[in-house]
C-alpha cells in the first residue's frame, strides 16, 4: 500500500527526494506555529523564501473571513504561480501551514508534510524545465485548523479562484501509515476516477467506501470549501495512522514516519506532471464509479454494474448448489447445519470483543484520556482480538474428521455475504467492490462441485481478491474510526474466514490451530498491558485552565480530565468540586468535552478588555448596536454567546459577514455567536441589530494561551510523560463577563450624528451613564 523504503541520501535533482522534503518539515516544525503565535509569522516568511528560491514570485492574500459556524480570523495565505502555455483551467496545489492551537502542536505531520511535499515536487518539476500547458497555482493556506478560513478567503475573494479546474490537497490526521486518496466531488465521480487512473500514481491507496464513510464523519479539509463554495473538485491525500499524535504536542519531526512522507511524494510528483498538461475544464459527471486499489494498481467500474454482479453471485451459488446436490456432493441438511458454526462464531466473537473492550476501558481508565479513541498500544489490541476471533472460528469449524464438510458449510456465509451486498447496492454503493471476493469464493465452490475435488492451488489464487480487498479493512476500520469499532473488525474477521472456508476448512487439527491463535491473542494482550503506561512520546494528555468571573470577582481552576494526575491535583486538590457549574457558555470541542472538575483559585489582577458601545440606538422596531471590544493584555481568542433566544440580524464582525449569511443569526439559549481568533491584538468590532422590544444579553469569554508562561502565575512544568490535551481550550487564562459598556464616570459614548431621538433608549442610556 505504501513504499517500504525511501531515499536515505538525496535523490537526483530531477526526482522527488524524501530527504529534501524532510528538511522542510524539520524547519517548519521546530516550534508550534498556530495562528496568532510569534512563530506563525516566522514560518510564513520561511515559506515565501523557499518559493522565491525556486524562482517563483510570491504574493500574500490577507483578510478577515467568518465561516458559517461563526469562526472569525484574519488569515494570511501564501501564493505563487507557474505560468502555463495555454489559456486553460489551472491546477491548484494546496496545503495549510498553520498548526493546531491550544495543545501546542508542532505541526510536523499536520501539515508540514503537505507543504514539504508540494515544495519538493515543484522543485523537481521546475528542474526538468518543462513548460506546463496549465497554470499551476501553489496555495499555502492559513487558519485551516481554526475553521478553513484561509481556503474560504481564497475561494471567495481571490481572482485566481475562478481559474482553478482541479485541486490536489495534502493533509494528515496522524503521523504514520499509508496516505489514502479521498476525492471531493459535487455530483458523480466517474471523470475524477478516470483522471486519477490516468495520473499513474505508483502506490494508490483508496476505495470508494472510504469516501462514503468520510462524508458521514465530522471531518472537513480546505478542499471541502473549494467543493462547497467554489464548486471546484479535487483530490485529498491524507494519512491516518498514529492518530494519537494528531493535534498534540507530539506532532513533532521525530515522530513522523519518513515512509509516509515518501508515499505523499509518490502521489504528487506523477500527478503534477500529468495534470499540468491534462484538460481540467470539465471534470464534472453525472455518473458514479466504484473504485478500489490493489498493489501497484487501481481498478474501477460503473455503479450500474453492482446489482447485476450481485444477481450473478446469487445465480452462481444457486446453480452450484443445484448441481452439487444432484451429484450428491452437497446435502441440504449439511447446508442448513452450516449456519450453526457461522452464527455461533459471529455472536461469540462480537460479544467477546464488544464486552472485552468495555472491560478493558474499565480496567485501564487512562485509555479515556486519549480523546482520539486510538491508544498508543491500539495495534496490539487489533491483532489480539483478531487472533481471538480466528481461535473462535477454528474451534467452531472443527469437523470431527468428516470429508470436505467445508463445502457444505460454505453456502451459509456466501448467502450472508450476498445479503450484505444487496444492502450495499441499495444503500452504500461505494462499497460495491465487496461483491468481487464473493464471486471468487463462489467459483471455489463451483470448481469443487464440478470436479468433486478441492484444488488447493486454485483456491489460493481465488483467495487473492479477499486478501487484497477485504483483509485491509480489518485493520483500517479501528485505525480510522477508533478502537470502539474493534467488534466490527472481529466480526469482519469471521466473515473473511468463512469466505475462505475451502482453504481454512481443509486445515487438519483445527483445535490445535484454535489453541495456537488463542495463545497468540493472550500474548498480544500481555504486550498491550505492558504498553498501557505513559512515557515520553506516548504521553498522558491533561488539561488545566484558569477562569476569572469578572462580574462576580471569583476565580476557578478547571479541567476536562476524567482521570486526574499529580500535576492537575497540584491545582485542583485530591477532592475537587464538580466542574458542571462552569459549563455555561460551552465552547466547541471535537469530542464534546466539558469541565469535569474545578477548584477555587486566587483572584489575579488581570487586565480586562475595554467594551465600547459606539452605536446604541433605536430605529423603528430595531435596536442598533456597534460594539468595539479592545484587549488590554495579549489575547488569542474571543468567544461571544447569546444568552437568550434573541433574533440577531445584519450581523457583521470586523467588517465581514458570515459566508452563506442568511441575514439572521438566531442564538438559542446559551448559543455561541462567534469565535474570534485574535492576531496582533486586533480589536473585535460587532455590528448588528435586535428587535427593539428585546434586551441585549451577551456573554464574552476572553482567552489567552499563556497560562504556563504568564508572569502572574507560578506554574509547575508538566512531567516528560505529559502533554496538553488536544481539541479543547487548554493552558489558558480565561475571563468571563457580561457585555456591558466600559465607560468611565462622567464620559458618554460616541454616537453617529442624527441618531438621537426624544427619550428613546439611546437618550435613556446617556442619562443613566451621566448619573
Secondary structure, DSSP 8 states (H G I E B T S, - for coil): ---S---SS---TTS--HHHHHHHHHHHTSS---TTSHHHHHHHHHHHHHHHHTT--EEEEEEEEE-TT-EEEEEEEEEEEE--SSS--EEEEEEE----TTTT---IIIIIHHHHHHHHHHHHHHHTT---SS-EEEEEES-HHHHSHHHHHHHHH-GGGGGEEEEEEEEESSSEEEEEEEEE-SS--HHHHHHHHHHT-TT---BHHHHHHHHHSS---HHHHHHHHH---EEEEEEEESGGGTTSTT-SGGGS-HHHHHHHHHHHHHHHHHHTTS--S----S--EEEEEETTEEEEEETTHHHHHHHHHHHHHHHHHHHHHHTTSS-HHHHHHHHHHHHHHHHHHHHHHHHHHHHHHHHTGGGGG-TTS--TTHHHHHHHHHHHHHHHHHHHT--TT-TTHHHHHHHHHHHHHHHHHHHHHHH-GGGGGGHHHHHHHHHHHHHHHHHSS--HHHHHHHHHHIIIIIHHHHHHHHHHH-GGGHHHHHHHHHHHHHHTHHHHTT-S-HHHHHHHHHHHHHHHHHHHHHT-S-BTTB-EEE--EEEEETTTTEEEEEE--SS--HHHHHHH-SS-EESGGG-SS----TT-----EEEE---------EEEEEEEEEETTEEEEEEEEE-SS---EEEEEE-S--EEEEEEETTB-BTT--SEEE--TTEEEEEEE-STT--EEEEEEEETTS---EEEEEEES-TTT-TT-------TTEEE-TTS--SEEEEEEE------TT------TT---TT-HHHHHHHHHH-
